[in-house]
Amino acid sequence: MLKYVYLFLHQYLCYEICLLEATYWRVEQRLQYHKTETEGLIHLYYLQRLQDQLSTESIEYGVLSVRAYFNHDSLCVEVLNARDVIPLDPNGFSDPFVIIELLPRKVFAHCAEQQTNVQKKTLHPMFDECFEFSVTLEQCRVEGAMILFTVMDHDVLTFNDFAGEAFLALGNIPGVDENNTSIDNFHGLKTVELNLMHQKNKNHAILQTLESRTGDKMAQDFVKKQKQRISA
Ligand SMILES: [Ca+2]
């Protein structure tokens, strides 16, 4: 009997210690965030999103198909299509288009974001459009360099609605990855399927830290942009 009481107590204490450790870790992390300047925090946020992309198996917001490679002094991105985009219009469809931007913004400040044409009234848009960005190999190899694809639903009278986002690390695309030989067109290149995501964590620690920086325009603009991407 005593043995079981002992075992129970032991397990209970282990459980309590685990909880304490988790709490301590969260507090420690918050402190770190508060010590990090805004640009660094935004970078951290996107690094986490890139991790989310790798671990997201759910296709509830649809799937985006793209291809990308680097050659000489340009990054070529092809947006092929999307399937099962979420319906955002009263007619049960969306008018999807994709915005393509390079991150971190500090590294790719000279590259304006680009976007596809709007495909009207469909949840399975075919884009088949190519985009070129003037960048160097060194820029593509910066830690955390990535492409952000944002799928939006175009609206005529109101603001466009957010349909989903996806991230692609530049470090391992053909032409940037050291194992790849030189490549100069999309022919034979593997299609990358990216599960579209929404931010599910309404209490994201980085967003909350940035939101508390009330006098910081960069922080406020970023939080405002991200809030539209949090799932309802
Ligand atoms: Ca629409």
Residues whose N, C-alpha, C, O or C-beta is under 5 A from the ligand:
A	BS01	CA	D89 S94 D95 D153 H154 D155
